[in-house]
Amino acid sequence: MSLAPLELSFEIACPAAHAFEVWTRRLGAWWPTDHTTSGDPDAVVTLEPRLGGRIFERTPDGRETEWGRITAWDPPTHLGYQWHIGRDASQATDVELRFADQGDGTTRLQIVHRGWERLGAEGELFRGANSAGWNGLIDPYRRAAEV
């Protein structure tokens, strides 16, 4: 069974290069501190800015938990990654982001999240949870990017 991808699209009041930079190099500035696998509010979330780079959290005591791997890296317009936060990497879903400069100082960000069938019977439930999760990230990301 194939589940439809989650698709989000929204405007950000900044150029695409800045929007991409905030998403990739300043993830810790907008990622919610209560959205980690460790539950540690002081965990630092990092995205290694390169093809094959990791997305991971590191707790103050040095423990690292991988959340995903970069599969597409084309700054400042395209980012893709496999996402398996809290799951085995074999159950990773695919996230693709496109940053389209609108030519007026704003950017349209399109996010497509697919691959739910890799989660088997939990695919539909996890898709629903991620829908709520993505919607909860938009405002914190906008606040960080639009300064």
C-alpha beads as a LAMMPS data file, in Angstrom:
LAMMPS data file: protein, C-alpha beads

147 atoms
146 bonds

1 atom types
1 bond types

-500.0 500.0 xlo xhi
-500.0 500.0 ylo yhi
-500.0 500.0 zlo zhi

Masses

1 110.0

Atoms # bond

1 1 1 0.000 0.000 0.000
2 1 1 1.316 3.426 -0.937
3 1 1 0.422 6.431 1.187
4 1 1 0.271 9.912 -0.309
5 1 1 3.206 12.193 0.429
6 1 1 2.782 15.047 2.861
7 1 1 3.134 18.309 0.965
8 1 1 3.529 21.753 2.498
9 1 1 4.225 25.052 0.796
10 1 1 4.571 28.469 2.389
11 1 1 6.184 31.893 1.974
12 1 1 9.078 33.205 4.018
13 1 1 9.965 36.903 4.111
14 1 1 13.647 36.492 3.231
15 1 1 15.780 35.556 0.211
16 1 1 16.226 31.859 -0.640
17 1 1 19.923 31.818 0.289
18 1 1 19.100 33.024 3.804
19 1 1 16.148 30.627 4.153
20 1 1 18.372 27.708 3.127
21 1 1 21.126 28.833 5.523
22 1 1 18.727 29.031 8.482
23 1 1 17.301 25.569 7.734
24 1 1 20.674 23.878 7.295
25 1 1 23.229 25.739 9.404
26 1 1 21.075 27.218 12.161
27 1 1 18.766 24.279 12.833
28 1 1 19.338 24.592 16.568
29 1 1 18.027 28.174 16.515
30 1 1 14.495 27.116 15.608
31 1 1 14.119 23.391 16.281
32 1 1 11.868 22.870 19.354
33 1 1 13.895 21.787 22.395
34 1 1 11.177 19.290 23.360
35 1 1 11.401 17.512 19.990
36 1 1 14.392 15.215 20.540
37 1 1 14.791 11.481 20.993
38 1 1 16.704 11.883 24.262
39 1 1 14.194 14.251 25.851
40 1 1 17.157 16.363 27.015
41 1 1 16.231 20.070 26.672
42 1 1 19.935 20.887 26.282
43 1 1 20.497 18.522 23.346
44 1 1 21.931 20.253 20.279
45 1 1 20.461 19.374 16.893
46 1 1 22.919 19.506 13.997
47 1 1 22.740 19.066 10.248
48 1 1 26.107 18.387 8.595
49 1 1 25.925 20.670 5.516
50 1 1 27.025 18.298 2.750
51 1 1 25.884 15.343 0.687
52 1 1 25.992 12.287 2.968
53 1 1 26.051 14.487 6.084
54 1 1 24.193 13.420 9.198
55 1 1 21.277 15.033 10.971
56 1 1 21.682 14.218 14.638
57 1 1 21.271 15.330 18.222
58 1 1 24.069 15.491 20.773
59 1 1 23.356 15.603 24.490
60 1 1 25.590 17.565 26.884
61 1 1 27.246 14.293 27.985
62 1 1 28.299 13.618 24.354
63 1 1 25.750 10.970 23.332
64 1 1 24.763 11.260 19.691
65 1 1 21.623 9.941 18.052
66 1 1 21.359 10.032 14.278
67 1 1 18.051 11.195 12.813
68 1 1 18.862 11.102 9.114
69 1 1 21.299 11.546 6.198
70 1 1 21.559 14.222 3.517
71 1 1 20.666 12.795 0.088
72 1 1 20.540 16.030 -1.957
73 1 1 22.629 19.141 -1.390
74 1 1 22.263 22.006 -3.873
75 1 1 22.400 25.325 -1.969
76 1 1 20.417 27.516 -1.925
77 1 1 17.578 25.809 -3.794
78 1 1 17.356 22.111 -2.928
79 1 1 17.860 19.909 0.120
80 1 1 16.891 16.270 0.525
81 1 1 17.346 13.825 3.352
82 1 1 16.338 10.454 4.669
83 1 1 14.536 10.911 7.996
84 1 1 14.359 8.231 10.681
85 1 1 14.184 10.121 13.971
86 1 1 13.527 7.569 16.704
87 1 1 13.586 4.647 14.227
88 1 1 16.064 2.351 12.534
89 1 1 17.647 3.806 9.375
90 1 1 16.041 1.010 7.320
91 1 1 12.685 2.688 8.033
92 1 1 13.756 6.134 6.843
93 1 1 11.267 8.283 4.990
94 1 1 12.328 10.841 2.378
95 1 1 12.128 14.599 2.810
96 1 1 12.687 17.016 -0.054
97 1 1 12.786 20.793 0.313
98 1 1 12.805 23.326 -2.525
99 1 1 13.613 26.966 -1.796
100 1 1 12.306 29.159 -4.639
101 1 1 13.385 32.801 -4.589
102 1 1 10.359 34.875 -5.603
103 1 1 12.458 37.827 -6.783
104 1 1 10.910 40.233 -4.286
105 1 1 12.906 39.324 -1.174
106 1 1 10.638 36.384 -0.329
107 1 1 11.014 32.650 -0.756
108 1 1 8.471 29.903 -1.332
109 1 1 9.461 26.757 0.548
110 1 1 7.968 23.516 -0.708
111 1 1 8.344 20.409 1.464
112 1 1 7.459 16.918 0.248
113 1 1 7.729 14.044 2.743
114 1 1 7.196 10.535 1.340
115 1 1 8.103 6.884 1.850
116 1 1 5.527 6.031 4.533
117 1 1 5.134 2.496 3.151
118 1 1 8.572 1.642 4.620
119 1 1 6.941 1.806 8.056
120 1 1 4.520 -1.010 7.303
121 1 1 1.367 -1.001 9.401
122 1 1 2.570 2.110 11.283
123 1 1 2.917 4.162 8.091
124 1 1 -0.468 5.853 8.258
125 1 1 -0.137 6.663 11.962
126 1 1 3.391 8.055 11.525
127 1 1 2.267 10.098 8.492
128 1 1 -0.465 11.704 10.604
129 1 1 1.950 12.475 13.439
130 1 1 4.380 14.031 10.986
131 1 1 1.648 16.200 9.497
132 1 1 1.110 17.757 12.913
133 1 1 4.865 17.912 13.489
134 1 1 5.579 19.777 10.252
135 1 1 2.810 22.276 10.956
136 1 1 4.341 22.911 14.378
137 1 1 7.741 23.709 12.828
138 1 1 6.632 26.358 10.341
139 1 1 6.211 29.274 12.773
140 1 1 9.468 28.707 14.716
141 1 1 11.347 28.395 11.422
142 1 1 9.751 31.550 10.040
143 1 1 10.607 33.517 13.185
144 1 1 14.264 32.451 12.896
145 1 1 14.494 33.110 9.142
146 1 1 12.642 36.412 9.018
147 1 1 14.846 38.395 11.406

Bonds

1 1 1 2
2 1 2 3
3 1 3 4
4 1 4 5
5 1 5 6
6 1 6 7
7 1 7 8
8 1 8 9
9 1 9 10
10 1 10 11
11 1 11 12
12 1 12 13
13 1 13 14
14 1 14 15
15 1 15 16
16 1 16 17
17 1 17 18
18 1 18 19
19 1 19 20
20 1 20 21
21 1 21 22
22 1 22 23
23 1 23 24
24 1 24 25
25 1 25 26
26 1 26 27
27 1 27 28
28 1 28 29
29 1 29 30
30 1 30 31
31 1 31 32
32 1 32 33
33 1 33 34
34 1 34 35
35 1 35 36
36 1 36 37
37 1 37 38
38 1 38 39
39 1 39 40
40 1 40 41
41 1 41 42
42 1 42 43
43 1 43 44
44 1 44 45
45 1 45 46
46 1 46 47
47 1 47 48
48 1 48 49
49 1 49 50
50 1 50 51
51 1 51 52
52 1 52 53
53 1 53 54
54 1 54 55
55 1 55 56
56 1 56 57
57 1 57 58
58 1 58 59
59 1 59 60
60 1 60 61
61 1 61 62
62 1 62 63
63 1 63 64
64 1 64 65
65 1 65 66
66 1 66 67
67 1 67 68
68 1 68 69
69 1 69 70
70 1 70 71
71 1 71 72
72 1 72 73
73 1 73 74
74 1 74 75
75 1 75 76
76 1 76 77
77 1 77 78
78 1 78 79
79 1 79 80
80 1 80 81
81 1 81 82
82 1 82 83
83 1 83 84
84 1 84 85
85 1 85 86
86 1 86 87
87 1 87 88
88 1 88 89
89 1 89 90
90 1 90 91
91 1 91 92
92 1 92 93
93 1 93 94
94 1 94 95
95 1 95 96
96 1 96 97
97 1 97 98
98 1 98 99
99 1 99 100
100 1 100 101
101 1 101 102
102 1 102 103
103 1 103 104
104 1 104 105
105 1 105 106
106 1 106 107
107 1 107 108
108 1 108 109
109 1 109 110
110 1 110 111
111 1 111 112
112 1 112 113
113 1 113 114
114 1 114 115
115 1 115 116
116 1 116 117
117 1 117 118
118 1 118 119
119 1 119 120
120 1 120 121
121 1 121 122
122 1 122 123
123 1 123 124
124 1 124 125
125 1 125 126
126 1 126 127
127 1 127 128
128 1 128 129
129 1 129 130
130 1 130 131
131 1 131 132
132 1 132 133
133 1 133 134
134 1 134 135
135 1 135 136
136 1 136 137
137 1 137 138
138 1 138 139
139 1 139 140
140 1 140 141
141 1 141 142
142 1 142 143
143 1 143 144
144 1 144 145
145 1 145 146
146 1 146 147
